[in-house]
Amino acid sequence: MFRHLTLPRLPTAPLALAIGLLLNACGGGDTDVAGVSSGGTGNVGPGKAAAVSGTVQAQGLRVNDIHIDVTPGSTTITGPNGEAVASDTLTEGTNVVVDAGLVTRQADGLHAPADRIQVAPLLLGPVRAVPPQTTVGTLNVMDQAVQVDANTRIDAHWGTLAAIQLGDIVEVHGWQDVANQRYVATRLVWRTAPSSYSVTGVLTALNLEEAQCTVGTQSLGYVSSLSTTELSDGMWVRGKLMARIPDPDTGRWFTQNLDPVDRGLTDKPQVSVEGLVNAIHPTQQWMEVQGWRVSLVSPACTTCAGHTVGEAVRVVGELKAGLITAHEVVSRP
């Protein structure tokens, strides 16, 4: 039988749109964010502090074309449960959220000192099916389809997709592709005997009476006394799950906690977020990218319209109370 477990209340970021906030969108200056007049670079600029959310790129600790400088003793690096993480594990394909300081331009590009780095994988759990292909294909991780392609970085424990076995515990970094009901993996990490599993993504099919919901294609059960003010469909959530197979009768995974994701970032005059578009308002007032709510109402943001759910984009704008007011939205490969 499914056990109803008490979920803690966590504050959610305000979702109200910042209407009428006009941001400067000058291109090329040393003290301004690169804007639409720059030809759509999708980059922040020097002279202001920044927040950055994306995956680690190949050349050192670079995220969204910014060198993230880590200083031992002053940079805090944590995992999704607040545990300490070593900087040398932040390899290519790792999902990170960076609370950074002043951006500067140096000989090799833009740099920003990291105050805090949060590692933010999307899935942690057992492999339930493996693809017949040996190099690319779709894993089933806790009833989630996880697309693995030539760009996915695979842990040295496996080396190749073909080495991944049924029952292996995998930590998945990458993007939730809502349009295709799957996750797209940028990195797969081998884990052993975790005390809990986890899933992060868009909440759907919330049913308070039946105490169940869905994230991606994974059915979850949760405490029946949860109020509608704590969770709602379309919210970006993280579920902490019991490390066991789902209920054989309902197919639901046993939930310990289910909470809106709180990235804990301070307000920043500029922010850079990269990921897949999760949702778009019918009148293009806002979109969501990897769970970030992005206001598109700034008159300066002439690049904001015309994007689609499932598209890979980079958003540059201002971060205030968890809401991004976009300067530009640039399509990514």
C-alpha positions in Angstrom: 0.0 0.0 0.0 1.1 3.5 -0.7 2.2 5.4 2.5 1.0 9.0 2.8 4.0 11.0 4.0 4.0 14.6 5.3 5.5 17.1 2.9 7.3 20.3 4.2 6.1 23.7 3.2 8.6 25.7 1.3 8.1 29.3 0.1 7.6 29.7 -3.6 9.0 32.4 -5.8 6.5 35.0 -6.9 5.0 34.4 -10.3 3.6 37.8 -10.9 4.8 39.4 -14.1 6.9 42.5 -13.9 4.9 44.6 -16.3 6.2 47.7 -17.7 9.8 47.3 -16.6 11.9 48.7 -19.4 15.5 47.5 -19.4 18.4 49.0 -21.3 19.3 46.8 -24.2 22.5 48.4 -25.5 24.9 46.3 -27.5 28.7 46.1 -27.2 29.3 48.4 -24.3 31.5 47.4 -21.4 28.8 48.2 -18.8 25.6 47.0 -20.5 24.0 43.7 -21.2 24.2 42.7 -24.8 20.8 43.4 -26.3 18.8 43.2 -29.5 20.9 45.8 -31.2 24.0 43.6 -30.8 22.5 41.1 -33.3 21.2 38.7 -30.7 24.3 37.4 -29.0 22.6 35.8 -26.0 25.4 36.9 -23.7 25.6 39.0 -20.6 28.0 41.9 -20.5 30.8 43.1 -18.1 30.3 45.6 -15.4 27.4 44.0 -13.5 26.8 40.9 -11.3 25.1 38.0 -12.8 23.2 34.7 -12.2 23.8 31.9 -14.6 21.8 28.7 -15.1 22.8 26.0 -17.7 25.2 23.1 -18.3 28.9 23.1 -17.9 30.7 23.5 -21.3 33.8 21.8 -22.5 36.4 24.5 -21.9 36.9 24.4 -18.1 34.1 25.6 -15.8 32.3 27.7 -18.5 28.5 28.1 -18.4 26.6 29.9 -21.1 29.9 31.3 -22.4 31.0 32.7 -19.1 34.1 31.5 -17.2 32.9 30.7 -13.7 35.8 31.4 -11.3 35.8 29.2 -8.2 37.8 30.5 -5.2 38.5 27.9 -2.4 37.1 29.1 0.9 34.7 31.6 -0.6 32.8 29.6 -3.2 30.1 27.3 -1.9 29.3 24.3 -4.0 26.3 22.1 -3.1 24.3 19.3 -4.4 20.4 19.2 -4.6 20.1 18.2 -1.0 22.6 20.8 0.3 25.5 18.4 0.5 29.0 19.7 -0.3 30.3 19.0 -3.8 33.9 19.0 -5.0 34.7 21.5 -7.8 36.5 18.9 -9.9 33.2 16.9 -10.3 31.7 19.8 -12.3 32.5 18.3 -15.6 31.0 18.8 -19.0 27.2 18.4 -19.2 26.6 19.0 -15.5 23.5 21.1 -14.7 24.4 24.1 -12.5 22.9 27.3 -11.1 25.5 30.0 -10.3 25.1 33.0 -8.0 28.0 35.1 -9.3 29.6 38.4 -8.7 30.8 41.1 -11.1 31.3 40.1 -14.7 34.6 41.2 -16.2 36.0 40.9 -19.7 39.4 39.2 -19.8 41.7 38.1 -22.7 39.9 34.7 -23.0 36.4 36.1 -22.6 33.9 36.9 -19.9 34.6 35.9 -16.3 32.5 35.9 -13.1 33.5 34.9 -9.6 31.1 32.3 -8.1 29.7 33.0 -4.7 27.5 29.8 -4.8 27.1 27.0 -7.2 24.2 24.6 -7.0 24.4 21.3 -8.9 20.9 20.5 -10.2 20.5 17.1 -11.8 17.0 16.2 -13.1 16.7 12.5 -12.3 18.3 10.0 -9.9 17.0 6.5 -10.0 17.2 3.0 -11.5 17.4 2.1 -15.2 14.3 0.0 -16.1 15.0 -0.5 -19.8 18.0 -0.1 -22.1 18.0 0.7 -25.8 19.0 -1.9 -28.4 21.4 0.6 -29.9 25.0 0.7 -28.5 25.8 4.4 -29.0 22.5 6.4 -29.1 19.0 5.7 -27.9 16.5 6.0 -25.1 17.0 4.8 -21.6 14.0 4.2 -19.2 14.9 5.8 -15.9 12.1 5.5 -13.3 9.5 5.4 -16.1 11.0 8.5 -17.7 12.3 8.4 -21.3 15.9 9.7 -21.4 17.3 10.5 -24.8 21.1 9.7 -25.1 22.9 11.0 -28.1 26.4 11.7 -29.4 26.6 14.9 -27.2 25.8 13.1 -23.9 28.7 12.7 -21.6 28.7 9.2 -20.0 30.4 8.4 -16.7 33.7 6.6 -17.0 32.3 3.7 -14.9 30.3 2.8 -18.1 32.2 4.5 -20.8 29.5 3.8 -23.4 25.7 3.5 -23.5 26.0 -0.2 -24.2 27.6 -0.8 -20.8 24.6 0.6 -18.8 22.7 -2.3 -17.3 19.2 -2.8 -16.0 19.0 -1.8 -12.3 22.0 0.6 -12.5 21.5 3.8 -10.6 21.9 6.8 -12.9 22.0 10.6 -12.2 20.7 12.4 -15.3 21.7 16.0 -16.2 20.2 17.8 -19.1 16.8 19.2 -20.1 13.2 18.2 -19.8 11.7 18.1 -23.3 8.0 18.7 -22.5 7.0 18.7 -26.2 8.3 15.2 -26.7 7.6 13.8 -23.2 11.2 12.9 -22.5 14.4 14.1 -20.9 17.4 14.9 -23.1 20.6 13.9 -21.3 23.8 16.0 -21.3 25.5 13.9 -18.7 24.9 10.5 -17.1 26.5 9.9 -13.7 26.9 6.4 -12.1 25.7 6.3 -8.5 25.5 3.5 -5.9 22.9 2.7 -3.2 21.4 6.2 -2.8 19.2 6.7 0.3 16.5 8.2 -2.0 15.7 8.8 -5.6 14.6 12.1 -7.1 12.8 13.7 -10.1 12.7 17.4 -11.2 10.4 18.8 -13.9 7.0 20.2 -14.7 4.1 19.1 -12.5 1.0 17.9 -14.3 -2.2 15.9 -13.6 -2.4 17.2 -10.0 -5.2 15.3 -8.3 -5.6 16.4 -4.7 -8.5 14.0 -3.9 -6.6 10.9 -5.2 -3.2 12.2 -3.8 -1.3 11.8 -7.0 0.3 13.7 -9.8 2.8 13.3 -12.7 6.2 14.7 -13.5 7.1 13.9 -17.1 5.8 10.4 -17.6 6.3 9.3 -14.0 3.3 8.9 -11.8 3.8 10.0 -8.2 1.8 9.7 -5.0 1.9 12.3 -2.2 0.2 13.3 1.0 -3.6 13.7 0.5 -3.8 16.8 2.8 -1.7 18.9 0.6 -3.4 22.2 -0.2 -3.8 23.8 -3.7 -1.7 26.8 -2.5 1.4 24.7 -2.2 1.5 23.0 -5.6 -0.3 23.6 -8.9 -0.1 22.2 -12.5 2.7 23.7 -14.5 5.0 24.4 -11.5 8.6 23.3 -11.7 9.0 20.9 -8.8 11.5 18.4 -7.3 10.3 15.2 -5.8 12.4 13.2 -3.3 11.3 9.5 -3.6 11.8 6.4 -1.6 14.5 4.2 -3.0 12.2 1.4 -4.0 10.2 0.2 -7.0 6.8 1.8 -7.6 3.6 0.5 -6.2 2.8 -2.7 -8.2 -1.0 -1.9 -8.2 -0.9 1.8 -9.1 2.5 2.2 -10.8 3.1 5.3 -8.6 6.5 6.0 -7.1 6.6 6.6 -3.3 7.1 10.2 -2.6 8.9 11.5 0.5 8.8 15.2 -0.4 7.4 17.2 -3.3 8.2 20.9 -3.4 8.5 23.8 -5.8 12.1 24.2 -6.8 13.8 27.1 -4.8 17.1 28.0 -6.5 17.8 30.5 -3.7 19.4 33.1 -6.0 19.7 36.8 -5.0 18.3 39.5 -7.3 20.8 40.3 -10.1 20.9 43.1 -12.7 21.6 40.4 -15.3 20.9 36.7 -15.7 21.6 34.1 -18.3 19.5 31.0 -18.5 19.8 28.2 -21.1 17.5 25.3 -21.7 14.4 24.0 -23.5 11.2 26.0 -23.5 8.7 24.3 -21.2 5.7 26.5 -21.8 4.6 29.7 -23.6 1.7 32.0 -22.8 -0.8 32.2 -25.7 -0.3 36.0 -26.1 3.5 35.7 -25.7 3.5 37.5 -22.3 5.7 34.9 -20.7 7.5 31.7 -21.3 9.1 29.1 -19.0 12.6 27.8 -19.7 13.9 24.9 -17.6 11.3 25.9 -15.0 12.3 29.6 -15.0 9.4 32.1 -15.4 10.4 34.6 -18.1 8.5 37.8 -18.7 8.5 38.9 -22.3 6.7 42.2 -21.9 9.7 44.5 -22.0 9.4 46.7 -25.0 13.1 46.4 -25.6 12.8 42.6 -26.1 12.1 42.5 -29.9 13.6 39.0 -30.1 11.2 37.5 -27.5 8.3 36.4 -29.8 8.1 33.5 -32.2 9.6 30.8 -30.1 8.1 27.3 -29.6 7.7 24.8 -26.8 10.6 22.3 -26.9 13.0 24.9 -28.6 16.5 25.3 -27.1 17.0 28.9 -26.1 19.2 31.2 -24.1 17.5 34.0 -22.2 19.3 37.1 -21.0 17.6 39.6 -18.8 17.2 40.8 -15.2 16.4 38.6 -12.2 14.1 39.9 -9.5 12.3 37.8 -6.9 12.8 34.7 -9.0 11.3 36.2 -12.1 13.4 37.0 -15.3 12.4 40.0 -17.3 14.0 39.3 -20.7 16.2 41.5 -22.7 16.5 38.9 -25.4 15.8 35.3 -26.2 18.2 33.6 -28.6 17.7 30.2 -30.3 20.4 27.7 -29.5 21.6 24.6 -31.5 
